[in-house]
């Protein structure tokens, strides 16, 4: 069965989130920190559980990005709306406007999800309503989960770009022909050789 956080004192829940907005972010959210802000007894344990369940504090009591975002008063109602939607995801899956539901719908849902005494069930429902009263669900922007590192964008593989063919270049060819002429005093021999050379190379 599911377990939903609750506090027997709704005013302590509201004051806790006012404190977040008006005080510096602590290194750790400890019982001593809450006690120093005048929260007492069972409220300290209840508020610690609520803050962890909503993603304002890690399991090791370190304030998260959501805690810091909630300190901006204009963004706070949307931050809370996102946190409530995540914590009560099954209820919002059943009723997209779960934050508007009356007592009967709330009682039916929490009864089906938990196995607690009627008095505890009443406090769970009251805590849900108190948190919804701090949230703005109308047009709330989608926020990234502060407990999960932001995903790195996937690389996009582009098709290889064909390189253009290199421009054609003028090519010149030089041919050197060496002839070994026979020793002779007859000019007709040279005339015959040059005539044959001209015929084979130029024609």
Backbone as CSV, one residue per row, in Angstrom:
resi,resn,N_x,N_y,N_z,CA_x,CA_y,CA_z,C_x,C_y,C_z
1,UNK,0.850,-1.199,0.000,0.000,0.000,0.000,0.886,1.251,0.000
2,UNK,0.336,2.317,-0.545,1.086,3.574,-0.616,1.104,4.267,0.738
3,UNK,2.085,5.132,0.910,2.168,5.951,2.116,2.303,7.406,1.684
4,UNK,1.371,8.220,2.138,1.407,9.636,1.810,1.773,10.429,3.067
5,UNK,2.592,11.448,2.907,3.001,12.231,4.085,1.823,13.040,4.623
6,UNK,1.866,13.343,5.874,0.807,14.160,6.467,1.349,14.876,7.693
7,UNK,0.651,15.928,8.049,0.971,16.681,9.256,-0.356,16.972,9.957
8,UNK,-0.372,16.836,11.250,-1.612,17.075,11.994,-1.938,18.560,12.097
9,UNK,-0.975,19.403,11.782,-1.153,20.841,11.917,-0.969,21.503,10.555
10,UNK,-2.067,21.861,9.923,-1.991,22.455,8.579,-1.269,23.792,8.576
11,UNK,-1.411,24.552,9.644,-0.748,25.859,9.691,0.776,25.698,9.706
12,UNK,1.276,24.612,10.286,2.720,24.357,10.270,3.207,24.075,8.858
13,UNK,2.379,23.397,8.057,2.752,23.119,6.663,2.877,24.428,5.899
14,UNK,1.888,25.285,6.035,1.938,26.565,5.318,3.118,27.415,5.786
15,UNK,3.358,27.441,7.072,4.463,28.261,7.606,5.811,27.707,7.157
16,UNK,5.915,26.382,7.033,7.173,25.769,6.590,7.569,26.287,5.215
17,UNK,6.603,26.380,4.304,6.935,26.841,2.953,7.125,28.356,2.900
18,UNK,6.535,29.076,3.833,6.851,30.503,3.953,8.295,30.687,4.410
19,UNK,8.734,29.816,5.313,10.114,29.871,5.805,11.096,29.621,4.666
20,UNK,10.783,28.661,3.802,11.668,28.360,2.662,11.862,29.594,1.795
21,UNK,10.801,30.351,1.604,10.878,31.535,0.746,11.619,32.695,1.407
22,UNK,11.651,32.725,2.722,12.157,33.908,3.417,13.454,33.695,4.183
23,UNK,14.052,32.529,4.051,15.331,32.274,4.725,16.346,31.736,3.722
24,UNK,17.611,31.810,4.090,18.671,31.291,3.215,18.569,29.765,3.136
25,UNK,19.069,29.226,2.038,19.043,27.776,1.848,20.087,27.136,2.763
26,UNK,19.682,26.230,3.647,20.663,25.600,4.536,21.469,24.540,3.806
27,UNK,22.629,24.217,4.321,23.410,23.132,3.734,22.703,21.801,3.911
28,UNK,22.086,21.633,5.092,21.321,20.424,5.380,20.030,20.831,6.069
29,UNK,18.955,20.128,5.745,17.674,20.387,6.368,17.508,19.383,7.512
30,UNK,17.973,19.754,8.682,17.979,18.842,9.824,16.837,19.180,10.778
31,UNK,16.633,18.281,11.744,15.645,18.548,12.787,16.032,19.799,13.567
32,UNK,17.342,20.006,13.745,17.804,21.199,14.454,17.455,22.479,13.683
33,UNK,17.536,22.382,12.348,17.185,23.539,11.522,15.719,23.914,11.732
34,UNK,14.820,22.916,11.702,13.399,23.194,11.888,13.105,23.635,13.321
35,UNK,13.781,23.014,14.273,13.565,23.402,15.665,13.997,24.848,15.894
36,UNK,15.055,25.257,15.194,15.522,26.633,15.313,14.541,27.629,14.728
37,UNK,13.620,27.160,13.894,12.584,28.019,13.321,11.271,27.887,14.079
38,UNK,11.348,27.314,15.265,10.221,27.215,16.189,9.187,26.161,15.783
39,UNK,9.621,25.127,15.058,8.750,23.977,14.834,9.025,22.978,15.947
40,UNK,8.000,22.347,16.425,8.147,21.526,17.614,7.627,20.103,17.409
41,UNK,8.174,19.182,18.208,7.654,17.831,18.354,7.412,17.078,17.064
42,UNK,6.190,16.536,16.939,5.858,15.695,15.786,5.852,16.489,14.486
43,UNK,5.668,17.810,14.576,5.687,18.637,13.359,7.033,18.529,12.645
44,UNK,8.110,18.448,13.394,9.448,18.363,12.793,9.554,17.101,11.946
45,UNK,9.149,15.963,12.492,9.212,14.710,11.735,8.265,14.734,10.542
46,UNK,7.075,15.263,10.751,6.080,15.303,9.668,6.539,16.199,8.526
47,UNK,7.061,17.374,8.852,7.492,18.307,7.814,8.705,17.770,7.066
48,UNK,9.593,17.098,7.768,10.744,16.480,7.105,10.275,15.465,6.074
49,UNK,9.299,14.654,6.436,8.758,13.648,5.528,8.057,14.292,4.340
50,UNK,7.325,15.355,4.583,6.620,16.059,3.502,7.625,16.649,2.513
51,UNK,8.658,17.314,3.025,9.652,17.946,2.153,10.394,16.916,1.305
52,UNK,10.704,15.767,1.884,11.377,14.717,1.116,10.440,14.124,0.075
53,UNK,9.188,13.904,0.445,8.223,13.306,-0.485,7.938,14.227,-1.664
54,UNK,8.005,15.526,-1.444,7.748,16.506,-2.511,8.983,16.818,-3.341
55,UNK,10.134,16.258,-2.978,11.351,16.507,-3.741,12.052,17.800,-3.401
56,UNK,11.741,18.373,-2.244,12.436,19.584,-1.808,13.760,19.251,-1.113
57,UNK,13.870,18.006,-0.643,15.045,17.580,0.104,15.407,16.165,-0.341
58,UNK,16.695,15.877,-0.450,17.133,14.540,-0.816,17.028,13.596,0.386
59,UNK,17.256,12.316,0.134,17.219,11.326,1.215,18.281,11.616,2.265
60,UNK,19.343,12.319,1.865,20.414,12.662,2.820,20.253,14.076,3.383
61,UNK,19.015,14.614,3.287,18.655,15.893,3.925,19.294,17.119,3.276
62,UNK,19.636,17.039,1.992,20.211,18.189,1.290,19.124,18.870,0.454
63,UNK,18.912,20.174,0.614,17.926,20.885,-0.212,18.237,20.744,-1.694
64,UNK,17.200,20.569,-2.490,17.356,20.334,-3.922,17.120,21.616,-4.724
65,UNK,17.195,21.458,-6.027,16.906,22.573,-6.930,15.471,23.065,-6.734
66,UNK,14.570,22.139,-6.412,13.164,22.531,-6.206,13.037,23.465,-5.007
67,UNK,13.782,23.215,-3.965,13.788,24.115,-2.797,14.187,25.519,-3.242
68,UNK,15.266,25.604,-4.028,15.752,26.909,-4.481,14.754,27.591,-5.414
69,UNK,14.137,26.812,-6.288,13.156,27.390,-7.213,11.947,27.937,-6.461
70,UNK,11.564,27.275,-5.389,10.378,27.699,-4.628,10.618,29.035,-3.928
71,UNK,11.863,29.411,-3.741,12.160,30.682,-3.068,11.793,31.878,-3.939
72,UNK,11.649,31.662,-5.257,11.192,32.738,-6.138,9.662,32.776,-6.058
73,UNK,9.126,33.804,-5.439,7.710,33.822,-5.088,6.790,33.757,-6.309
74,UNK,7.218,34.311,-7.427,6.350,34.248,-8.608,6.303,32.834,-9.191
75,UNK,7.394,32.086,-9.016,7.436,30.721,-9.551,6.923,29.692,-8.555
76,UNK,6.878,30.043,-7.274,6.561,29.081,-6.211,5.267,28.306,-6.437
77,UNK,4.140,28.936,-6.819,2.904,28.163,-7.001,3.021,27.104,-8.091
78,UNK,3.773,27.389,-9.158,3.953,26.407,-10.226,4.902,25.293,-9.792
79,UNK,5.913,25.657,-9.014,6.837,24.646,-8.482,6.070,23.671,-7.593
80,UNK,5.199,24.208,-6.748,4.412,23.354,-5.862,3.446,22.484,-6.669
81,UNK,2.845,23.043,-7.699,1.917,22.258,-8.524,2.617,21.054,-9.134
82,UNK,3.829,21.258,-9.634,4.591,20.155,-10.213,4.909,19.103,-9.159
83,UNK,5.297,19.553,-7.970,5.651,18.624,-6.894,4.435,17.812,-6.449
84,UNK,3.290,18.455,-6.350,2.066,17.763,-5.937,1.631,16.753,-6.996
85,UNK,1.737,17.140,-8.258,1.371,16.207,-9.337,2.242,14.950,-9.296
86,UNK,3.513,15.119,-8.972,4.411,13.960,-8.924,4.101,13.070,-7.717
87,UNK,3.887,13.685,-6.563,3.652,12.907,-5.353,2.331,12.148,-5.413
88,UNK,1.300,12.796,-5.957,-0.029,12.178,-6.032,-0.358,11.817,-7.481
89,UNK,0.635,11.249,-8.170,0.492,10.977,-9.606,-0.708,10.078,-9.913
90,UNK,-0.953,9.063,-9.105,-2.074,8.157,-9.353,-3.410,8.882,-9.254
91,UNK,-3.514,9.802,-8.322,-4.752,10.560,-8.154,-4.986,11.473,-9.363
92,UNK,-3.915,12.110,-9.845,-4.052,12.996,-10.998,-4.249,12.208,-12.290
93,UNK,-3.773,10.967,-12.314,-4.037,10.131,-13.485,-5.518,9.754,-13.526
94,UNK,-6.094,9.563,-12.358,-7.518,9.242,-12.262,-8.382,10.472,-12.538
95,UNK,-7.982,11.593,-11.955,-8.706,12.859,-12.112,-7.709,13.954,-12.459
96,UNK,-7.639,14.405,-13.717,-6.709,15.486,-14.075,-6.902,16.742,-13.229
97,UNK,-8.138,16.953,-12.734,-8.395,18.101,-11.869,-8.538,17.638,-10.417
98,UNK,-7.660,16.758,-9.993,-7.732,16.184,-8.645,-7.742,17.258,-7.565
99,UNK,-7.062,18.358,-7.815,-6.980,19.427,-6.817,-8.330,20.097,-6.566
100,UNK,-9.330,19.833,-7.431,-10.660,20.410,-7.263,-11.655,19.436,-6.632
101,UNK,-11.259,18.183,-6.438,-12.194,17.150,-6.017,-12.676,17.377,-4.584
102,UNK,-13.921,16.949,-4.361,-14.542,17.098,-3.054,-14.147,15.941,-2.134
103,UNK,-14.680,16.001,-0.934,-14.329,15.058,0.124,-14.547,13.605,-0.277
104,UNK,-15.654,13.323,-0.967,-15.968,11.929,-1.305,-14.901,11.319,-2.208
105,UNK,-14.481,12.065,-3.240,-13.469,11.558,-4.173,-12.129,11.388,-3.461
106,UNK,-11.782,12.343,-2.604,-10.529,12.242,-1.849,-10.548,11.020,-0.931
107,UNK,-11.635,10.852,-0.223,-11.742,9.729,0.705,-11.661,8.400,-0.030
108,UNK,-12.330,8.302,-1.176,-12.313,7.049,-1.938,-10.900,6.730,-2.427
109,UNK,-10.195,7.744,-2.895,-8.839,7.508,-3.402,-7.897,7.081,-2.285
110,UNK,-7.823,7.871,-1.203,-6.874,7.565,-0.132,-7.221,6.253,0.575
111,UNK,-8.491,5.930,0.651,-8.887,4.646,1.236,-8.406,3.476,0.385
112,UNK,-8.440,3.669,-0.945,-8.032,2.585,-1.845,-6.522,2.424,-1.915
113,UNK,-5.771,3.460,-1.533,-4.316,3.449,-1.671,-3.583,3.162,-0.360
114,UNK,-4.255,3.326,0.753,-3.578,3.208,2.045,-4.319,2.235,2.957
115,UNK,-3.692,1.940,4.053,-4.308,1.088,5.074,-4.001,1.705,6.435
116,UNK,-4.639,2.854,6.684,-4.361,3.606,7.906,-5.661,3.838,8.674
117,UNK,-5.505,4.300,9.895,-6.662,4.596,10.733,-7.437,5.785,10.154
118,UNK,-8.734,5.865,10.414,-9.541,6.979,9.894,-8.989,8.353,10.259
119,UNK,-8.422,8.490,11.445,-7.877,9.789,11.846,-6.658,10.155,10.991
120,UNK,-5.806,9.153,10.717,-4.633,9.399,9.862,-5.061,9.722,8.443
121,UNK,-6.069,9.017,7.965,-6.602,9.283,6.621,-7.075,10.731,6.509
122,UNK,-7.721,11.210,7.559,-8.207,12.595,7.565,-7.041,13.568,7.451
123,UNK,-5.924,13.279,8.155,-4.770,14.173,8.089,-4.103,14.120,6.714
124,UNK,-4.064,12.953,6.089,-3.507,12.837,4.732,-4.298,13.695,3.760
125,UNK,-5.618,13.620,3.849,-6.476,14.399,2.962,-6.306,15.890,3.225
126,UNK,-6.200,16.263,4.488,-6.052,17.673,4.841,-4.709,18.206,4.346
127,UNK,-3.668,17.386,4.464,-2.347,17.809,3.980,-2.377,17.998,2.473
128,UNK,-3.043,17.086,1.768,-3.182,17.227,0.307,-3.865,18.551,-0.030
129,UNK,-4.937,18.862,0.649,-5.651,20.112,0.366,-4.778,21.327,0.699
130,UNK,-4.022,21.251,1.767,-3.161,22.369,2.156,-2.093,22.621,1.090
131,UNK,-1.482,21.546,0.588,-0.462,21.688,-0.456,-1.081,22.227,-1.741
132,UNK,-2.274,21.752,-2.080,-2.948,22.259,-3.287,-3.261,23.744,-3.144
133,UNK,-3.537,24.184,-1.905,-3.801,25.601,-1.681,-2.590,26.484,-1.901
134,UNK,-1.390,25.888,-1.887,-0.152,26.633,-2.141,0.266,26.564,-3.605
135,UNK,-0.506,25.836,-4.420,-0.108,25.573,-5.807,-1.015,26.289,-6.797
136,UNK,-0.488,26.477,-7.993,-1.258,27.013,-9.119,-1.195,25.986,-10.240
137,UNK,-2.299,25.262,-10.438,-2.328,24.194,-11.432,-2.784,24.689,-12.805
138,UNK,-3.252,25.903,-12.890,-3.754,26.429,-14.157,-2.596,26.933,-14.999
139,UNK,-2.311,26.230,-16.073,-1.236,26.646,-16.973,0.131,26.548,-16.350
140,UNK,0.295,25.654,-15.380,1.614,25.504,-14.752,2.600,24.955,-15.759
141,UNK,3.754,25.606,-15.945,4.741,25.107,-16.906,5.350,23.797,-16.453
142,UNK,5.727,22.968,-17.419,6.390,21.700,-17.091,7.785,21.997,-16.572
143,UNK,8.118,21.447,-15.413,9.429,21.657,-14.800,10.178,20.345,-14.763
144,UNK,11.479,20.419,-14.889,12.277,19.200,-14.834,12.337,18.686,-13.413
145,UNK,12.481,17.401,-13.304,12.565,16.781,-11.982,13.862,17.201,-11.305
146,UNK,13.795,17.887,-10.152,15.009,18.388,-9.519,15.859,17.284,-8.904
147,UNK,15.297,16.075,-8.762,16.041,14.990,-8.140,16.864,14.212,-9.163
148,UNK,16.625,14.490,-10.440,17.315,13.744,-11.497,18.182,14.706,-12.288
149,UNK,19.445,14.395,-12.552,20.286,15.283,-13.357,19.677,15.516,-14.727
150,UNK,19.866,16.691,-15.238,19.332,16.989,-16.556,19.944,16.104,-17.598
151,UNK,19.098,15.598,-18.488,19.599,14.684,-19.513,20.414,15.440,-20.541
152,UNK,21.469,14.841,-20.962,22.297,15.445,-21.996,21.642,15.226,-23.337
153,UNK,21.644,16.233,-24.211,21.023,16.046,-25.515,21.730,14.977,-26.324
154,UNK,20.923,14.198,-27.044,21.513,13.151,-27.881,22.236,13.769,-29.068
155,UNK,23.361,13.135,-29.464,24.069,13.636,-30.633,23.276,13.323,-31.890
156,UNK,23.332,14.249,-32.827,22.643,14.060,-34.102,23.676,13.743,-35.156
157,UNK,23.491,12.612,-35.846,24.439,12.207,-36.873,23.973,12.771,-38.205
158,UNK,24.794,13.565,-38.824,24.473,14.142,-40.125,25.114,13.304,-41.214
159,UNK,24.460,13.218,-42.400,25.059,12.452,-43.487,26.350,13.102,-43.944
160,UNK,27.305,12.294,-44.381,28.571,12.879,-44.824,28.366,13.770,-46.034
161,UNK,29.116,14.841,-46.063,29.029,15.783,-47.180,30.098,15.423,-48.200
162,UNK,29.641,15.193,-49.443,30.590,14.830,-50.497,31.443,16.033,-50.850
163,UNK,32.726,15.819,-50.921,33.621,16.909,-51.281,33.613,17.083,-52.800
164,UNK,33.596,18.332,-53.279,33.584,18.545,-54.731,34.897,18.073,-55.358
165,UNK,34.786,17.626,-56.624,35.989,17.205,-57.345,36.913,18.400,-57.521
166,UNK,38.199,18.174,-57.426,39.132,19.297,-57.606,39.055,19.818,-59.037
167,UNK,39.205,21.120,-59.216,39.125,21.691,-60.563,40.205,21.096,-61.484
168,UNK,39.820,20.941,-62.782,40.757,20.381,-63.766,41.913,21.350,-63.994
169,UNK,43.066,20.804,-64.156,44.254,21.632,-64.397,44.820,21.324,-65.788
170,UNK,45.389,22.347,-66.400,46.070,22.145,-67.687,47.352,21.347,-67.442
171,UNK,47.503,20.286,-68.222,48.681,19.435,-68.077,49.512,19.513,-69.357
172,UNK,50.775,19.813,-69.215,51.669,19.843,-70.379,52.620,18.652,-70.295
173,UNK,52.910,18.065,-71.460,53.777,16.889,-71.514,54.973,17.211,-72.401
174,UNK,56.121,17.080,-71.835,57.353,17.306,-72.590,58.033,15.971,-72.855
175,UNK,58.346,15.723,-74.119,59.012,14.476,-74.503,60.379,14.821,-75.098
176,UNK,61.391,14.199,-74.574,62.748,14.405,-75.097,63.181,13.167,-75.893
177,UNK,63.525,13.379,-77.152,63.946,12.266,-78.017,65.440,12.421,-78.313
178,UNK,66.170,11.378,-78.008,67.605,11.391,-78.302,67.903,10.423,-79.447
179,UNK,68.619,10.937,-80.427,69.000,10.105,-81.569,70.522,9.933,-81.588
180,UNK,70.904,8.749,-81.877,72.351,8.483,-82.049,72.593,8.306,-83.553
181,UNK,73.172,9.345,-84.138,73.368,9.350,-85.600,74.663,8.620,-85.976
182,UNK,74.584,7.901,-87.059,75.808,7.210,-87.529,76.809,8.223,-88.110
183,UNK,78.009,7.921,-87.949,79.045,8.806,-88.534,79.079,8.612,-90.050
184,UNK,78.752,9.678,-90.772,78.744,9.622,-92.245,78.916,11.023,-92.789
185,UNK,79.419,11.065,-94.012,79.556,12.360,-94.689,78.478,12.552,-95.739
186,UNK,77.527,11.586,-95.771,76.483,11.647,-96.785,75.285,12.388,-96.211
187,UNK,74.987,13.611,-96.703,73.842,14.375,-96.169,72.516,13.686,-96.428
188,UNK,72.446,12.812,-97.385,71.185,12.132,-97.681,70.758,11.246,-96.518
189,UNK,71.730,10.721,-95.791,71.401,9.876,-94.626,70.691,10.705,-93.541
190,UNK,71.231,11.910,-93.306,70.601,12.765,-92.301,69.219,13.203,-92.755
191,UNK,69.082,13.533,-94.048,67.765,13.940,-94.558,66.747,12.818,-94.369
192,UNK,67.155,11.596,-94.588,66.245,10.455,-94.464,65.840,10.251,-93.002
193,UNK,66.803,10.404,-92.099,66.499,10.233,-90.669,65.526,11.294,-90.169
194,UNK,65.771,12.562,-90.527,64.881,13.631,-90.059,63.499,13.522,-90.688
195,UNK,63.445,13.072,-91.908,62.154,12.882,-92.564,61.355,11.790,-91.856
196,UNK,62.021,10.709,-91.458,61.332,9.616,-90.742,60.879,10.084,-89.352
197,UNK,61.730,10.874,-88.729,61.376,11.398,-87.402,60.142,12.289,-87.471
198,UNK,60.117,13.156,-88.469,58.973,14.054,-88.642,57.705,13.243,-88.927
199,UNK,57.837,12.205,-89.692,56.682,11.412,-90.079,56.080,10.667,-88.883
200,UNK,56.930,10.138,-88.009,56.427,9.355,-86.875,55.976,10.207,-85.698
201,UNK,56.532,11.374,-85.523,56.168,12.177,-84.359,55.123,13.229,-84.649
202,UNK,55.095,13.749,-85.822,54.193,14.859,-86.113,52.963,14.441,-86.886
203,UNK,53.050,13.414,-87.631,51.883,13.018,-88.439,50.811,12.343,-87.562
